[in-house]
Amino acid sequence: MNLTSAAKGMAMGLTVGAITYAVSNATSHQRKKVKSNAGKALKAMGEVASGISAIMMR
């Protein structure tokens, strides 16, 4: 297994776990806001993972 693939997988797993935890412990009003921001968080983590893999490739 490639080290960058493992790092990306761990980062995505942590992000999904954090979002799931936030949604499960939120009130109904907060849940709507968390769900709307979940896509933004996943996109940001994808960019972070890309940046980490770019640094590792140098």
Z-matrix of the N, CA and C atoms (Angstrom, degrees):
N
C 1 1.456
C 2 1.524 1 108.35
N 3 1.288 2 114.53 1 139.59
C 4 1.453 3 122.19 2 178.80
C 5 1.527 4 109.74 3 -75.06
N 6 1.325 5 116.39 4 139.52
C 7 1.472 6 121.10 5 -178.23
C 8 1.525 7 111.38 6 -63.54
N 9 1.330 8 117.51 7 -38.21
C 10 1.464 9 119.17 8 -179.98
C 11 1.523 10 110.89 9 -67.81
N 12 1.324 11 116.96 10 -35.04
C 13 1.464 12 119.73 11 177.72
C 14 1.519 13 110.39 12 -65.62
N 15 1.320 14 116.35 13 -39.86
C 16 1.463 15 120.13 14 178.35
C 17 1.522 16 110.91 15 -64.98
N 18 1.322 17 116.56 16 -41.29
C 19 1.470 18 120.53 17 179.62
C 20 1.529 19 110.71 18 -65.01
N 21 1.317 20 116.60 19 -41.48
C 22 1.460 21 120.16 20 178.42
C 23 1.524 22 110.47 21 -64.46
N 24 1.316 23 116.47 22 -42.48
C 25 1.460 24 120.43 23 179.46
C 26 1.516 25 112.27 24 -62.90
N 27 1.324 26 116.44 25 -42.69
C 28 1.468 27 119.89 26 178.72
C 29 1.523 28 111.11 27 -65.61
N 30 1.322 29 117.64 28 -41.16
C 31 1.469 30 120.95 29 -179.91
C 32 1.523 31 110.80 30 -64.54
N 33 1.311 32 116.68 31 -43.79
C 34 1.466 33 119.75 32 179.02
C 35 1.525 34 110.92 33 -66.73
N 36 1.327 35 117.40 34 -40.06
C 37 1.456 36 120.68 35 178.25
C 38 1.517 37 112.33 36 -62.17
N 39 1.333 38 116.05 37 -42.56
C 40 1.465 39 120.04 38 177.53
C 41 1.525 40 111.34 39 -64.27
N 42 1.324 41 116.23 40 -40.43
C 43 1.469 42 119.65 41 179.87
C 44 1.516 43 111.43 42 -64.94
N 45 1.319 44 116.66 43 -47.23
C 46 1.466 45 120.51 44 -179.98
C 47 1.523 46 110.41 45 -63.27
N 48 1.326 47 117.19 46 -40.18
C 49 1.460 48 120.68 47 178.13
C 50 1.518 49 112.17 48 -63.57
N 51 1.325 50 116.55 49 -41.73
C 52 1.470 51 120.31 50 179.11
C 53 1.521 52 111.17 51 -65.76
N 54 1.321 53 117.01 52 -40.17
C 55 1.467 54 120.37 53 179.00
C 56 1.524 55 110.09 54 -66.53
N 57 1.320 56 116.50 55 -43.08
C 58 1.463 57 120.52 56 179.01
C 59 1.521 58 110.93 57 -61.54
N 60 1.319 59 116.93 58 -43.00
C 61 1.459 60 121.19 59 178.42
C 62 1.529 61 110.76 60 -62.73
N 63 1.336 62 116.55 61 -43.57
C 64 1.460 63 120.05 62 -178.96
C 65 1.522 64 111.23 63 -64.87
N 66 1.317 65 117.45 64 -40.32
C 67 1.461 66 120.55 65 -179.88
C 68 1.524 67 110.72 66 -68.29
N 69 1.328 68 117.15 67 -40.52
C 70 1.463 69 119.44 68 -176.62
C 71 1.523 70 112.82 69 -70.84
N 72 1.320 71 118.14 70 -25.39
C 73 1.464 72 121.01 71 -178.41
C 74 1.529 73 113.40 72 -102.73
N 75 1.314 74 118.21 73 6.05
C 76 1.467 75 121.31 74 -177.14
C 77 1.524 76 110.94 75 -92.93
N 78 1.328 77 115.69 76 155.47
C 79 1.468 78 120.69 77 171.66
C 80 1.524 79 107.93 78 -73.87
N 81 1.321 80 117.37 79 171.27
C 82 1.465 81 119.62 80 -176.87
C 83 1.527 82 112.19 81 -61.43
N 84 1.325 83 117.58 82 -37.56
C 85 1.466 84 120.71 83 178.75
C 86 1.526 85 110.18 84 -68.34
N 87 1.321 86 116.60 85 -44.45
C 88 1.458 87 120.79 86 179.10
C 89 1.520 88 111.22 87 -66.64
N 90 1.322 89 116.73 88 -33.57
C 91 1.467 90 121.33 89 -177.95
C 92 1.525 91 110.88 90 -61.49
N 93 1.337 92 116.92 91 -40.11
C 94 1.462 93 120.40 92 178.70
C 95 1.527 94 110.92 93 -62.79
N 96 1.318 95 116.08 94 -41.54
C 97 1.458 96 120.24 95 -179.61
C 98 1.527 97 110.94 96 -68.74
N 99 1.337 98 117.34 97 -40.19
C 100 1.460 99 121.12 98 179.25
C 101 1.522 100 110.38 99 -63.83
N 102 1.321 101 116.65 100 -43.11
C 103 1.462 102 120.10 101 179.58
C 104 1.521 103 111.55 102 -62.97
N 105 1.323 104 117.11 103 -38.14
C 106 1.462 105 119.49 104 -179.13
C 107 1.525 106 111.74 105 -69.82
N 108 1.329 107 116.85 106 -28.09
C 109 1.461 108 120.77 107 -179.89
C 110 1.525 109 112.73 108 -91.33
N 111 1.320 110 118.36 109 -8.90
C 112 1.462 111 121.41 110 -176.83
C 113 1.528 112 111.31 111 -63.37
N 114 1.307 113 117.46 112 -40.99
C 115 1.462 114 120.57 113 178.66
C 116 1.515 115 111.93 114 -62.58
N 117 1.312 116 116.04 115 -40.61
C 118 1.464 117 120.40 116 178.06
C 119 1.524 118 110.94 117 -63.90
N 120 1.332 119 116.52 118 -39.96
C 121 1.467 120 120.62 119 -179.69
C 122 1.525 121 110.66 120 -66.33
N 123 1.325 122 117.61 121 -42.09
C 124 1.461 123 120.57 122 179.26
C 125 1.530 124 111.04 123 -64.86
N 126 1.323 125 116.84 124 -39.47
C 127 1.459 126 120.28 125 178.08
C 128 1.528 127 110.40 126 -64.25
N 129 1.324 128 116.49 127 -42.51
C 130 1.460 129 120.54 128 179.51
C 131 1.528 130 111.03 129 -63.84
N 132 1.339 131 117.07 130 -40.81
C 133 1.463 132 119.67 131 178.68
C 134 1.523 133 111.28 132 -66.62
N 135 1.332 134 117.25 133 -32.77
C 136 1.456 135 120.52 134 175.22
C 137 1.519 136 111.46 135 -63.36
N 138 1.326 137 115.71 136 -40.14
C 139 1.456 138 120.17 137 177.74
C 140 1.525 139 111.50 138 -68.32
N 141 1.331 140 116.92 139 -38.06
C 142 1.465 141 120.58 140 176.50
C 143 1.519 142 110.12 141 -63.73
N 144 1.328 143 116.59 142 -44.54
C 145 1.463 144 120.30 143 179.41
C 146 1.528 145 110.60 144 -62.58
N 147 1.311 146 117.45 145 -38.83
C 148 1.464 147 120.86 146 177.53
C 149 1.526 148 110.60 147 -64.75
N 150 1.306 149 116.16 148 -40.59
C 151 1.465 150 120.19 149 177.91
C 152 1.514 151 112.27 150 -64.67
N 153 1.325 152 116.09 151 -41.99
C 154 1.479 153 120.04 152 178.38
C 155 1.513 154 110.32 153 -64.37
N 156 1.327 155 117.17 154 -42.49
C 157 1.463 156 119.23 155 -179.47
C 158 1.525 157 110.95 156 -67.59
N 159 1.340 158 117.92 157 -34.29
C 160 1.461 159 121.06 158 176.64
C 161 1.520 160 110.62 159 -64.81
N 162 1.323 161 116.89 160 -39.89
C 163 1.469 162 120.59 161 179.06
C 164 1.521 163 109.75 162 -66.47
N 165 1.326 164 117.29 163 -41.36
C 166 1.469 165 120.85 164 -178.50
C 167 1.524 166 111.89 165 -68.88
N 168 1.317 167 117.91 166 -27.10
C 169 1.456 168 121.81 167 -178.22
C 170 1.531 169 112.02 168 -77.26
N 171 1.318 170 117.98 169 -17.84
C 172 1.475 171 120.59 170 -178.43
C 173 1.483 172 112.05 171 -70.35
